Amino acid sequence: MTFELSHFNAALVFALCASTVFGITQRNTARDMFKYGAYCFALFIGGVIVAAWVMWAIKH
Amino acid sequence: MANPQNSATMSRSGKDAAQTNSMAIIAPVAGWFLPGLGHFIQRRWIRGFLLMASVFVMFFVGLGMQGKVYSFNTGDLLDILGFIGDLGSGLLYFAARAMDWGIGNIHRAVADYGTKYIVVAGLLNIIAAVDAHHIAIGKKP
């Protein structure tokens, strides 16, 4: 079985899994875990979007 | 004369300490071997399930993208580090090696992402195993 993920979808899956683990392992209460996980997810996806625009700007 | 209640309390606390000590070793090893197991044996069901799901999804999506599973090697430094990262997945790594999964495909750009997914799944599992250790020693609730 092979997956055909686009770059953005691959980044989404990566961000979701990594931020879940970061949230659970780096904070002590359920509320803080959720908040930190969401924060990491936003940073991952925000970083991807910023990097994409930077590469677009360099190319043009 | 020794108070029997005090000696009973001391023996109970000694037993608890021994249990904590053994759990401090068993939990991270179990967590490394099977993602989430270190949390399950400490009755952290939801955390264990989420950690297990995250590592499994990353590992199998990586395989699905035709990522490469590194074998033991003494060659290129990045290959050695890739092997160490992959090894972090524990049982998943050994299963993949035994079933000959993760041969890799250099003709697909996405396959390289898959290779990174598999390495990161192992690294995330190591973080989860350390977290299980912290729960066992009481550093974390």
N, CA and C atoms of all chains as a GROMACS GRO file, in nm:
protein
  603
    1MET      N    1   0.085  -0.120   0.000
    1MET     CA    2   0.000   0.000   0.000
    1MET      C    3   0.089   0.125   0.000
    2THR      N    4   0.060   0.214  -0.092
    2THR     CA    5   0.140   0.338  -0.095
    2THR      C    6   0.049   0.460  -0.080
    3PHE      N    7   0.101   0.562  -0.017
    3PHE     CA    8   0.027   0.687   0.000
    3PHE      C    9   0.076   0.790  -0.099
    4GLU      N   10  -0.018   0.864  -0.155
    4GLU     CA   11   0.018   0.974  -0.243
    4GLU      C   12  -0.021   1.104  -0.173
    5LEU      N   13   0.062   1.149  -0.082
    5LEU     CA   14   0.031   1.273  -0.009
    5LEU      C   15   0.098   1.391  -0.078
    6SER      N   16   0.026   1.503  -0.083
    6SER     CA   17   0.090   1.625  -0.133
    6SER      C   18   0.188   1.675  -0.025
    7HIS      N   19   0.272   1.770  -0.061
    7HIS     CA   20   0.368   1.822   0.036
    7HIS      C   21   0.296   1.881   0.157
    8PHE      N   22   0.189   1.956   0.128
    8PHE     CA   23   0.118   2.021   0.238
    8PHE      C   24   0.048   1.919   0.328
    9ASN      N   25  -0.013   1.818   0.267
    9ASN     CA   26  -0.078   1.714   0.349
    9ASN      C   27   0.024   1.638   0.433
   10ALA      N   28   0.141   1.612   0.374
   10ALA     CA   29   0.248   1.545   0.449
   10ALA      C   30   0.289   1.631   0.569
   11ALA      N   31   0.298   1.763   0.546
   11ALA     CA   32   0.334   1.855   0.655
   11ALA      C   33   0.225   1.857   0.762
   12LEU      N   34   0.098   1.848   0.719
   12LEU     CA   35  -0.014   1.847   0.815
   12LEU      C   36  -0.009   1.725   0.906
   13VAL      N   37   0.011   1.607   0.845
   13VAL     CA   38   0.016   1.483   0.924
   13VAL      C   39   0.135   1.487   1.020
   14PHE      N   40   0.248   1.532   0.969
   14PHE     CA   41   0.368   1.543   1.051
   14PHE      C   42   0.342   1.636   1.171
   15ALA      N   43   0.285   1.754   1.141
   15ALA     CA   44   0.261   1.853   1.247
   15ALA      C   45   0.163   1.798   1.351
   16LEU      N   46   0.060   1.729   1.305
   16LEU     CA   47  -0.041   1.677   1.397
   16LEU      C   48   0.020   1.575   1.493
   17CYS      N   49   0.096   1.481   1.438
   17CYS     CA   50   0.155   1.376   1.523
   17CYS      C   51   0.262   1.434   1.617
   18ALA      N   52   0.350   1.517   1.563
   18ALA     CA   53   0.459   1.571   1.645
   18ALA      C   54   0.404   1.662   1.755
   19SER      N   55   0.304   1.745   1.722
   19SER     CA   56   0.252   1.836   1.824
   19SER      C   57   0.172   1.761   1.930
   20THR      N   58   0.111   1.649   1.893
   20THR     CA   59   0.042   1.566   1.993
   20THR      C   60   0.143   1.514   2.097
   21VAL      N   61   0.255   1.461   2.047
   21VAL     CA   62   0.357   1.407   2.139
   21VAL      C   63   0.419   1.520   2.220
   22PHE      N   64   0.449   1.632   2.156
   22PHE     CA   65   0.508   1.745   2.230
   22PHE      C   66   0.413   1.793   2.340
   23GLY      N   67   0.286   1.806   2.305
   23GLY     CA   68   0.189   1.855   2.403
   23GLY      C   69   0.180   1.764   2.524
   24ILE      N   70   0.172   1.634   2.500
   24ILE     CA   71   0.157   1.538   2.611
   24ILE      C   72   0.283   1.532   2.697
   25THR      N   73   0.399   1.536   2.633
   25THR     CA   74   0.522   1.513   2.708
   25THR      C   75   0.580   1.639   2.773
   26GLN      N   76   0.544   1.756   2.723
   26GLN     CA   77   0.610   1.876   2.774
   26GLN      C   78   0.528   1.955   2.875
   27ARG      N   79   0.405   1.914   2.900
   27ARG     CA   80   0.321   1.985   2.996
   27ARG      C   81   0.259   1.886   3.094
   28ASN      N   82   0.209   1.940   3.208
   28ASN     CA   83   0.164   1.851   3.315
   28ASN      C   84   0.013   1.833   3.326
   29THR      N   85  -0.065   1.934   3.291
   29THR     CA   86  -0.211   1.920   3.303
   29THR      C   87  -0.273   1.906   3.165
   30ALA      N   88  -0.392   1.846   3.163
   30ALA     CA   89  -0.458   1.819   3.034
   30ALA      C   90  -0.480   1.949   2.955
   31ARG      N   91  -0.522   2.053   3.027
   31ARG     CA   92  -0.549   2.181   2.960
   31ARG      C   93  -0.421   2.238   2.899
   32ASP      N   94  -0.312   2.234   2.978
   32ASP     CA   95  -0.184   2.286   2.927
   32ASP      C   96  -0.132   2.202   2.811
   33MET      N   97  -0.155   2.070   2.820
   33MET     CA   98  -0.111   1.981   2.711
   33MET      C   99  -0.180   2.020   2.581
   34PHE      N  100  -0.313   2.042   2.591
   34PHE     CA  101  -0.390   2.077   2.471
   34PHE      C  102  -0.342   2.211   2.415
   35LYS      N  103  -0.323   2.308   2.506
   35LYS     CA  104  -0.281   2.441   2.460
   35LYS      C  105  -0.143   2.437   2.395
   36TYR      N  106  -0.052   2.364   2.457
   36TYR     CA  107   0.084   2.359   2.403
   36TYR      C  108   0.087   2.280   2.271
   37GLY      N  109   0.007   2.174   2.264
   37GLY     CA  110  -0.002   2.098   2.139
   37GLY      C  111  -0.055   2.185   2.026
   38ALA      N  112  -0.160   2.263   2.056
   38ALA     CA  113  -0.217   2.352   1.954
   38ALA      C  114  -0.115   2.459   1.913
   39TYR      N  115  -0.041   2.508   2.010
   39TYR     CA  116   0.063   2.610   1.983
   39TYR      C  117   0.170   2.552   1.890
   40CYS      N  118   0.217   2.431   1.920
   40CYS     CA  119   0.319   2.366   1.836
   40CYS      C  120   0.264   2.341   1.695
   41PHE      N  121   0.138   2.297   1.688
   41PHE     CA  122   0.077   2.271   1.558
   41PHE      C  123   0.073   2.400   1.475
   42ALA      N  124   0.031   2.508   1.539
   42ALA     CA  125   0.024   2.637   1.469
   42ALA      C  126   0.163   2.680   1.422
   43LEU      N  127   0.264   2.659   1.506
   43LEU     CA  128   0.400   2.697   1.467
   43LEU      C  129   0.450   2.612   1.350
   44PHE      N  130   0.421   2.482   1.354
   44PHE     CA  131   0.462   2.394   1.243
   44PHE      C  132   0.400   2.441   1.112
   45ILE      N  133   0.268   2.458   1.114
   45ILE     CA  134   0.198   2.494   0.990
   45ILE      C  135   0.234   2.636   0.949
   46GLY      N  136   0.242   2.727   1.046
   46GLY     CA  137   0.283   2.865   1.016
   46GLY      C  138   0.422   2.867   0.954
   47GLY      N  139   0.512   2.786   1.009
   47GLY     CA  140   0.649   2.778   0.956
   47GLY      C  141   0.650   2.728   0.812
   48VAL      N  142   0.565   2.629   0.784
   48VAL     CA  143   0.557   2.574   0.648
   48VAL      C  144   0.509   2.681   0.550
   49ILE      N  145   0.405   2.756   0.592
   49ILE     CA  146   0.349   2.858   0.502
   49ILE      C  147   0.450   2.972   0.480
   50VAL      N  148   0.515   3.014   0.587
   50VAL     CA  149   0.615   3.121   0.574
   50VAL      C  150   0.730   3.074   0.484
   51ALA      N  151   0.779   2.953   0.508
   51ALA     CA  152   0.890   2.900   0.427
   51ALA      C  153   0.849   2.890   0.280
   52ALA      N  154   0.723   2.851   0.256
   52ALA     CA  155   0.676   2.840   0.117
   52ALA      C  156   0.676   2.977   0.048
   53TRP      N  157   0.629   3.079   0.120
   53TRP     CA  158   0.628   3.214   0.061
   53TRP      C  159   0.770   3.266   0.041
   54VAL      N  160   0.859   3.237   0.133
   54VAL     CA  161   1.000   3.280   0.119
   54VAL      C  162   1.060   3.215  -0.006
   55MET      N  163   1.035   3.085  -0.024
   55MET     CA  164   1.088   3.018  -0.144
   55MET      C  165   1.028   3.076  -0.272
   56TRP      N  166   0.898   3.109  -0.263
   56TRP     CA  167   0.832   3.169  -0.381
   56TRP      C  168   0.898   3.305  -0.410
   57ALA      N  169   0.923   3.384  -0.305
   57ALA     CA  170   0.984   3.516  -0.324
   57ALA      C  171   1.125   3.504  -0.381
   58ILE      N  172   1.200   3.406  -0.335
   58ILE     CA  173   1.338   3.386  -0.388
   58ILE      C  174   1.333   3.350  -0.536
   59LYS      N  175   1.236   3.264  -0.569
   59LYS     CA  176   1.227   3.220  -0.710
   59LYS      C  177   1.188   3.336  -0.802
   60HIS      N  178   1.100   3.424  -0.752
   60HIS     CA  179   1.053   3.533  -0.838
   60HIS      C  180   1.137   3.659  -0.813
   61MET      N  181   1.017   0.068   7.294
   61MET     CA  182   0.955  -0.038   7.214
   61MET      C  183   0.906   0.020   7.081
   62ALA      N  184   0.929  -0.053   6.974
   62ALA     CA  185   0.891  -0.003   6.842
   62ALA      C  186   0.740  -0.003   6.825
   63ASN      N  187   0.691   0.106   6.770
   63ASN     CA  188   0.548   0.116   6.743
   63ASN      C  189   0.514   0.032   6.620
   64PRO      N  190   0.425  -0.067   6.633
   64PRO     CA  191   0.396  -0.155   6.519
   64PRO      C  192   0.337  -0.079   6.400
   65GLN      N  193   0.262   0.032   6.431
   65GLN     CA  194   0.202   0.110   6.321
   65GLN      C  195   0.312   0.178   6.239
   66ASN      N  196   0.415   0.230   6.313
   66ASN     CA  197   0.527   0.296   6.245
   66ASN      C  198   0.604   0.199   6.157
   67SER      N  199   0.631   0.080   6.211
   67SER     CA  200   0.708  -0.017   6.132
   67SER      C  201   0.627  -0.065   6.011
   68ALA      N  202   0.493  -0.074   6.029
   68ALA     CA  203   0.409  -0.112   5.914
   68ALA      C  204   0.414  -0.004   5.807
   69THR      N  205   0.409   0.125   5.852
   69THR     CA  206   0.416   0.236   5.756
   69THR      C  207   0.549   0.237   5.684
   70MET      N  208   0.658   0.211   5.763
   70MET     CA  209   0.792   0.211   5.702
   70MET      C  210   0.805   0.100   5.600
   71SER      N  211   0.751  -0.019   5.634
   71SER     CA  212   0.763  -0.130   5.540
   71SER      C  213   0.682  -0.103   5.414
   72ARG      N  214   0.563  -0.037   5.433
   72ARG     CA  215   0.481  -0.005   5.316
   72ARG      C  216   0.553   0.097   5.228
   73SER      N  217   0.613   0.201   5.292
   73SER     CA  218   0.682   0.303   5.212
   73SER      C  219   0.805   0.245   5.144
   74GLY      N  220   0.871   0.148   5.211
   74GLY     CA  221   0.985   0.080   5.147
   74GLY      C  222   0.942   0.000   5.026
   75LYS      N  223   0.825  -0.064   5.038
   75LYS     CA  224   0.771  -0.143   4.928
   75LYS      C  225   0.734  -0.050   4.811
   76ASP      N  226   0.671   0.066   4.846
   76ASP     CA  227   0.634   0.163   4.743
   76ASP      C  228   0.757   0.215   4.669
   77ALA      N  229   0.864   0.240   4.749
   77ALA     CA  230   0.988   0.293   4.688
   77ALA      C  231   1.048   0.191   4.592
   78ALA      N  232   1.046   0.064   4.634
   78ALA     CA  233   1.101  -0.041   4.547
   78ALA      C  234   1.020  -0.054   4.419
   79GLN      N  235   0.885  -0.039   4.437
   79GLN     CA  236   0.798  -0.047   4.320
   79GLN      C  237   0.825   0.070   4.225
   80THR      N  238   0.843   0.190   4.285
   80THR     CA  239   0.873   0.308   4.203
   80THR      C  240   1.004   0.290   4.130
   81ASN      N  241   1.105   0.236   4.200
   81ASN     CA  242   1.235   0.215   4.138
   81ASN      C  243   1.226   0.120   4.020
   82SER      N  244   1.154   0.009   4.038
   82SER     CA  245   1.144  -0.086   3.927
   82SER      C  246   1.062  -0.027   3.814
   83MET      N  247   0.956   0.048   3.848
   83MET     CA  248   0.873   0.111   3.744
   83MET      C  249   0.953   0.215   3.666
   84ALA      N  250   1.048   0.281   3.733
   84ALA     CA  251   1.129   0.383   3.666
   84ALA      C  252   1.213   0.322   3.555
   85ILE      N  253   1.238   0.192   3.563
   85ILE     CA  254   1.315   0.124   3.458
   85ILE      C  255   1.220   0.054   3.360
   86ILE      N  256   1.118  -0.011   3.417
   86ILE     CA  257   1.026  -0.090   3.331
   86ILE      C  258   0.947   0.001   3.236
   87ALA      N  259   0.897   0.114   3.290
   87ALA     CA  260   0.808   0.200   3.208
   87ALA      C  261   0.877   0.253   3.081
   88PRO      N  262   0.997   0.313   3.093
   88PRO     CA  263   1.059   0.361   2.968
   88PRO      C  264   1.098   0.249   2.872
   89VAL      N  265   1.139   0.135   2.926
   89VAL     CA  266   1.176   0.022   2.838
   89VAL      C  267   1.052  -0.029   2.765
   90ALA      N  268   0.941  -0.043   2.842
   90ALA     CA  269   0.815  -0.089   2.780
   90ALA      C  270   0.767   0.014   2.678
   91GLY      N  271   0.780   0.143   2.713
   91GLY     CA  272   0.738   0.250   2.622
   91GLY      C  273   0.820   0.252   2.495
   92TRP      N  274   0.947   0.222   2.508
   92TRP     CA  275   1.032   0.215   2.387
   92TRP      C  276   0.993   0.094   2.303
   93PHE      N  277   0.971  -0.019   2.369
   93PHE     CA  278   0.945  -0.143   2.296
   93PHE      C  279   0.813  -0.136   2.220
   94LEU      N  280   0.708  -0.090   2.287
   94LEU     CA  281   0.579  -0.074   2.219
   94LEU      C  282   0.528   0.067   2.252
   95PRO      N  283   0.521   0.155   2.153
   95PRO     CA  284   0.481   0.294   2.180
   95PRO      C  285   0.352   0.303   2.261
   96GLY      N  286   0.356   0.379   2.370
   96GLY     CA  287   0.238   0.398   2.456
   96GLY      C  288   0.230   0.303   2.573
   97LEU      N  289   0.302   0.190   2.565
   97LEU     CA  290   0.292   0.088   2.670
   97LEU      C  291   0.344   0.140   2.805
   98GLY      N  292   0.444   0.225   2.801
   98GLY     CA  293   0.498   0.283   2.925
   98GLY      C  294   0.394   0.364   3.001
   99HIS      N  295   0.302   0.425   2.926
   99HIS     CA  296   0.193   0.500   2.989
   99HIS      C  297   0.079   0.407   3.029
  100PHE      N  298   0.053   0.307   2.945
  100PHE     CA  299  -0.055   0.213   2.977
  100PHE      C  300  -0.030   0.142   3.110
  101ILE      N  301   0.093   0.098   3.133
  101ILE     CA  302   0.119   0.022   3.257
  101ILE      C  303   0.114   0.113   3.380
  102GLN      N  304   0.110   0.245   3.357
  102GLN     CA  305   0.094   0.337   3.470
  102GLN      C  306  -0.047   0.398   3.470
  103ARG      N  307  -0.136   0.333   3.397
  103ARG     CA  308  -0.278   0.370   3.391
  103ARG      C  309  -0.302   0.509   3.336
  104ARG      N  310  -0.215   0.556   3.248
  104ARG     CA  311  -0.240   0.682   3.177
  104ARG      C  312  -0.294   0.642   3.039
  105TRP      N  313  -0.422   0.602   3.037
  105TRP     CA  314  -0.479   0.539   2.918
  105TRP      C  315  -0.487   0.635   2.799
  106ILE      N  316  -0.540   0.755   2.823
  106ILE     CA  317  -0.562   0.847   2.710
  106ILE      C  318  -0.429   0.894   2.653
  107ARG      N  319  -0.338   0.931   2.743
  107ARG     CA  320  -0.205   0.975   2.696
  107ARG      C  321  -0.136   0.863   2.618
  108GLY      N  322  -0.143   0.742   2.674
  108GLY     CA  323  -0.080   0.628   2.609
  108GLY      C  324  -0.138   0.603   2.471
  109PHE      N  325  -0.272   0.613   2.463
  109PHE     CA  326  -0.337   0.590   2.334
  109PHE      C  327  -0.296   0.695   2.232
  110LEU      N  328  -0.294   0.822   2.276
  110LEU     CA  329  -0.257   0.930   2.182
  110LEU      C  330  -0.112   0.917   2.136
  111LEU      N  331  -0.023   0.880   2.229
  111LEU     CA  332   0.118   0.863   2.192
  111LEU      C  333   0.134   0.745   2.097
  112MET      N  334   0.065   0.637   2.130
  112MET     CA  335   0.071   0.518   2.044
  112MET      C  336   0.020   0.552   1.903
  113ALA      N  337  -0.095   0.620   1.898
  113ALA     CA  338  -0.154   0.655   1.768
  113ALA      C  339  -0.058   0.745   1.690
  114SER      N  340   0.003   0.843   1.755
  114SER     CA  341   0.092   0.936   1.684
  114SER      C  342   0.212   0.862   1.625
  115VAL      N  343   0.275   0.777   1.706
  115VAL     CA  344   0.395   0.707   1.658
  115VAL      C  345   0.358   0.606   1.549
  116PHE      N  346   0.249   0.532   1.571
  116PHE     CA  347   0.207   0.435   1.469
  116PHE      C  348   0.174   0.503   1.337
  117VAL      N  349   0.096   0.613   1.346
  117VAL     CA  350   0.057   0.683   1.222
  117VAL      C  351   0.182   0.733   1.149
  118MET      N  352   0.274   0.795   1.223
  118MET     CA  353   0.395   0.846   1.157
  118MET      C  354   0.475   0.733   1.093
  119PHE      N  355   0.487   0.624   1.164
  119PHE     CA  356   0.568   0.513   1.114
  119PHE      C  357   0.504   0.451   0.989
  120PHE      N  358   0.374   0.424   0.996
  120PHE     CA  359   0.311   0.354   0.883
  120PHE      C  360   0.284   0.447   0.765
  121VAL      N  361   0.258   0.575   0.791
  121VAL     CA  362   0.246   0.668   0.678
  121VAL      C  363   0.383   0.681   0.611
  122GLY      N  364   0.488   0.682   0.692
  122GLY     CA  365   0.625   0.684   0.636
  122GLY      C  366   0.650   0.564   0.547
  123LEU      N  367   0.610   0.448   0.595
  123LEU     CA  368   0.625   0.326   0.513
  123LEU      C  369   0.540   0.335   0.387
  124GLY      N  370   0.418   0.389   0.404
  124GLY     CA  371   0.327   0.404   0.290
  124GLY      C  372   0.381   0.498   0.184
  125MET      N  373   0.460   0.594   0.227
  125MET     CA  374   0.522   0.687   0.132
  125MET      C  375   0.651   0.627   0.072
  126GLN      N  376   0.672   0.499   0.098
  126GLN     CA  377   0.789   0.424   0.050
  126GLN      C  378   0.919   0.477   0.109
  127GLY      N  379   0.911   0.516   0.236
  127GLY     CA  380   1.032   0.560   0.306
  127GLY      C  381   1.125   0.442   0.332
  128LYS      N  382   1.249   0.477   0.364
  128LYS     CA  383   1.351   0.374   0.386
  128LYS      C  384   1.366   0.347   0.536
  129VAL      N  385   1.377   0.219   0.570
  129VAL     CA  386   1.410   0.181   0.708
  129VAL      C  387   1.558   0.145   0.711
  130TYR      N  388   1.634   0.219   0.790
  130TYR     CA  389   1.779   0.197   0.793
  130TYR      C  390   1.814   0.067   0.866
  131SER      N  391   1.917   0.000   0.816
  131SER     CA  392   1.969  -0.116   0.890
  131SER      C  393   2.098  -0.072   0.959
  132PHE      N  394   2.150  -0.159   1.045
  132PHE     CA  395   2.275  -0.125   1.114
  132PHE      C  396   2.384  -0.100   1.010
  133ASN      N  397   2.458   0.008   1.029
  133ASN     CA  398   2.566   0.039   0.934
  133ASN      C  399   2.674   0.119   1.002
  134THR      N  400   2.791   0.118   0.944
  134THR     CA  401   2.903   0.197   0.999
  134THR      C  402   2.956   0.289   0.890
  135GLY      N  403   2.869   0.326   0.798
  135GLY     CA  404   2.914   0.408   0.686
  135GLY      C  405   2.896   0.556   0.711
  136ASP      N  406   2.809   0.617   0.630
  136ASP     CA  407   2.785   0.761   0.637
  136ASP      C  408   2.724   0.798   0.772
  137LEU      N  409   2.765   0.914   0.825
  137LEU     CA  410   2.716   0.957   0.957
  137LEU      C  411   2.563   0.972   0.958
  138LEU      N  412   2.508   1.026   0.850
  138LEU     CA  413   2.362   1.044   0.846
  138LEU      C  414   2.289   0.909   0.845
  139ASP      N  415   2.352   0.810   0.781
  139ASP     CA  416   2.291   0.676   0.781
  139ASP      C  417   2.294   0.615   0.922
  140ILE      N  418   2.404   0.639   0.993
  140ILE     CA  419   2.414   0.587   1.131
  140ILE      C  420   2.307   0.653   1.218
  141LEU      N  421   2.294   0.786   1.204
  141LEU     CA  422   2.194   0.858   1.283
  141LEU      C  423   2.052   0.815   1.244
  142GLY      N  424   2.033   0.788   1.116
  142GLY     CA  425   1.903   0.738   1.070
  142GLY      C  426   1.869   0.605   1.135
  143PHE      N  427   1.970   0.518   1.145
  143PHE     CA  428   1.949   0.388   1.210
  143PHE      C  429   1.912   0.407   1.357
  144ILE      N  430   1.984   0.498   1.425
  144ILE     CA  431   1.955   0.521   1.568
  144ILE      C  432   1.812   0.576   1.585
  145GLY      N  433   1.775   0.670   1.497
  145GLY     CA  434   1.638   0.724   1.502
  145GLY      C  435   1.534   0.616   1.478
  146ASP      N  436   1.556   0.535   1.376
  146ASP     CA  437   1.461   0.426   1.344
  146ASP      C  438   1.447   0.328   1.460
  147LEU      N  439   1.559   0.300   1.524
  147LEU     CA  440   1.560   0.204   1.635
  147LEU      C  441   1.470   0.249   1.750
  148GLY      N  442   1.446   0.380   1.759
  148GLY     CA  443   1.360   0.435   1.865
  148GLY      C  444   1.218   0.383   1.858
  149SER      N  445   1.176   0.332   1.743
  149SER     CA  446   1.039   0.282   1.730
  149SER      C  447   1.019   0.146   1.794
  150GLY      N  448   1.127   0.083   1.839
  150GLY     CA  449   1.117  -0.045   1.910
  150GLY      C  450   1.064  -0.157   1.823
  151LEU      N  451   0.952  -0.215   1.868
  151LEU     CA  452   0.895  -0.332   1.800
  151LEU      C  453   0.861  -0.302   1.654
  152LEU      N  454   0.815  -0.180   1.627
  152LEU     CA  455   0.780  -0.144   1.488
  152LEU      C  456   0.902  -0.156   1.398
  153TYR      N  457   1.017  -0.114   1.449
  153TYR     CA  458   1.139  -0.123   1.370
  153TYR      C  459   1.174  -0.269   1.340
  154PHE      N  460   1.170  -0.352   1.446
  154PHE     CA  461   1.207  -0.493   1.426
  154PHE      C  462   1.107  -0.563   1.334
  155ALA      N  463   0.978  -0.526   1.346
  155ALA     CA  464   0.878  -0.584   1.257
  155ALA      C  465   0.905  -0.544   1.114
  156ALA      N  466   0.937  -0.416   1.094
  156ALA     CA  467   0.963  -0.368   0.958
  156ALA      C  468   1.085  -0.438   0.897
  157ARG      N  469   1.187  -0.459   0.979
  157ARG     CA  470   1.308  -0.527   0.929
  157ARG      C  471   1.276  -0.674   0.898
  158ALA      N  472   1.200  -0.737   0.988
  158ALA     CA  473   1.168  -0.879   0.968
  158ALA      C  474   1.081  -0.900   0.846
  159MET      N  475   0.988  -0.806   0.821
  159MET     CA  476   0.896  -0.820   0.707
  159MET      C  477   0.954  -0.761   0.579
  160ASP      N  478   1.073  -0.708   0.588
  160ASP     CA  479   1.138  -0.647   0.472
  160ASP      C  480   1.061  -0.526   0.419
  161TRP      N  481   1.000  -0.451   0.511
  161TRP     CA  482   0.934  -0.326   0.473
  161TRP      C  483   1.038  -0.216   0.469
  162GLY      N  484   1.003  -0.107   0.402
  162GLY     CA  485   1.090   0.011   0.406
  162GLY      C  486   1.216  -0.004   0.325
  163ILE      N  487   1.200  -0.054   0.203
  163ILE     CA  488   1.318  -0.067   0.116
  163ILE      C  489   1.357   0.069   0.060
  164GLY      N  490   1.258   0.158   0.048
  164GLY     CA  491   1.286   0.292  -0.004
  164GLY      C  492   1.269   0.297  -0.154
  165ASN      N  493   1.254   0.420  -0.206
  165ASN     CA  494   1.238   0.437  -0.349
  165ASN      C  495   1.299   0.572  -0.386
  166ILE      N  496   1.417   0.567  -0.446
  166ILE     CA  497   1.488   0.693  -0.472
  166ILE      C  498   1.427   0.772  -0.588
  167HIS      N  499   1.334   0.710  -0.660
  167HIS     CA  500   1.273   0.778  -0.774
  167HIS      C  501   1.157   0.868  -0.734
  168ARG      N  502   1.112   0.858  -0.609
  168ARG     CA  503   0.998   0.939  -0.564
  168ARG      C  504   1.044   1.038  -0.458
  169ALA      N  505   1.012   1.167  -0.482
  169ALA     CA  506   1.051   1.270  -0.385
  169ALA      C  507   0.981   1.247  -0.251
  170VAL      N  508   0.856   1.200  -0.258
  170VAL     CA  509   0.779   1.179  -0.135
  170VAL      C  510   0.839   1.067  -0.050
  171ALA      N  511   0.911   0.975  -0.114
  171ALA     CA  512   0.972   0.865  -0.038
  171ALA      C  513   1.074   0.918   0.062
  172ASP      N  514   1.140   1.028   0.026
  172ASP     CA  515   1.236   1.087   0.120
  172ASP      C  516   1.164   1.143   0.243
  173TYR      N  517   1.045   1.200   0.220
  173TYR     CA  518   0.964   1.243   0.335
  173TYR      C  519   0.930   1.122   0.422
  174GLY      N  520   0.898   1.012   0.357
  174GLY     CA  521   0.864   0.889   0.429
  174GLY      C  522   0.979   0.844   0.518
  175THR      N  523   1.101   0.854   0.464
  175THR     CA  524   1.219   0.817   0.544
  175THR      C  525   1.228   0.905   0.669
  176LYS      N  526   1.202   1.033   0.651
  176LYS     CA  527   1.208   1.125   0.766
  176LYS      C  528   1.094   1.096   0.865
  177TYR      N  529   0.979   1.062   0.812
  177TYR     CA  530   0.866   1.026   0.899
  177TYR      C  531   0.905   0.909   0.990
  178ILE      N  532   0.968   0.809   0.932
  178ILE     CA  533   1.003   0.688   1.009
  178ILE      C  534   1.107   0.722   1.116
  179VAL      N  535   1.206   0.804   1.080
  179VAL     CA  536   1.307   0.844   1.178
  179VAL      C  537   1.241   0.925   1.290
  180VAL      N  538   1.155   1.020   1.252
  180VAL     CA  539   1.093   1.106   1.354
  180VAL      C  540   0.998   1.024   1.442
  181ALA      N  541   0.931   0.923   1.386
  181ALA     CA  542   0.846   0.836   1.469
  181ALA      C  543   0.929   0.775   1.582
  182GLY      N  544   1.050   0.730   1.549
  182GLY     CA  545   1.140   0.673   1.651
  182GLY      C  546   1.181   0.776   1.754
  183LEU      N  547   1.213   0.897   1.708
  183LEU     CA  548   1.257   1.001   1.801
  183LEU      C  549   1.142   1.045   1.893
  184LEU      N  550   1.021   1.054   1.837
  184LEU     CA  551   0.905   1.089   1.921
  184LEU      C  552   0.880   0.980   2.025
  185ASN      N  553   0.902   0.855   1.984
  185ASN     CA  554   0.880   0.745   2.079
  185ASN      C  555   0.981   0.750   2.194
  186ILE      N  556   1.103   0.795   2.164
  186ILE     CA  557   1.203   0.809   2.272
  186ILE      C  558   1.158   0.918   2.369
  187ILE      N  559   1.105   1.029   2.316
  187ILE     CA  560   1.054   1.135   2.404
  187ILE      C  561   0.940   1.080   2.492
  188ALA      N  562   0.852   1.000   2.430
  188ALA     CA  563   0.740   0.941   2.505
  188ALA      C  564   0.791   0.847   2.614
  189ALA      N  565   0.898   0.771   2.583
  189ALA     CA  566   0.953   0.678   2.683
  189ALA      C  567   1.014   0.755   2.800
  190VAL      N  568   1.079   0.867   2.771
  190VAL     CA  569   1.135   0.951   2.879
  190VAL      C  570   1.022   1.008   2.964
  191ASP      N  571   0.910   1.043   2.899
  191ASP     CA  572   0.794   1.094   2.972
  191ASP      C  573   0.739   0.986   3.067
  192ALA      N  574   0.737   0.862   3.019
  192ALA     CA  575   0.691   0.750   3.104
  192ALA      C  576   0.783   0.737   3.226
  193HIS      N  577   0.911   0.757   3.206
  193HIS     CA  578   1.007   0.752   3.317
  193HIS      C  579   0.976   0.864   3.417
  194HIS      N  580   0.949   0.984   3.367
  194HIS     CA  581   0.919   1.097   3.455
  194HIS      C  582   0.793   1.073   3.537
  195ILE      N  583   0.694   1.007   3.476
  195ILE     CA  584   0.572   0.973   3.552
  195ILE      C  585   0.607   0.872   3.661
  196ALA      N  586   0.692   0.774   3.627
  196ALA     CA  587   0.726   0.668   3.723
  196ALA      C  588   0.801   0.722   3.844
  197ILE      N  589   0.886   0.821   3.823
  197ILE     CA  590   0.963   0.874   3.938
  197ILE      C  591   0.888   0.986   4.009
  198GLY      N  592   0.768   1.018   3.962
  198GLY     CA  593   0.686   1.117   4.030
  198GLY      C  594   0.717   1.260   3.993
  199LYS      N  595   0.797   1.280   3.889
  199LYS     CA  596   0.830   1.416   3.847
  199LYS      C  597   0.713   1.480   3.774
  200LYS      N  598   0.624   1.394   3.724
  200LYS     CA  599   0.510   1.441   3.645
  200LYS      C  600   0.385   1.365   3.689
  201PRO      N  601   0.269   1.434   3.697
  201PRO     CA  602   0.147   1.362   3.739
  201PRO      C  603   0.096   1.264   3.634
   0.00000   0.00000   0.00000
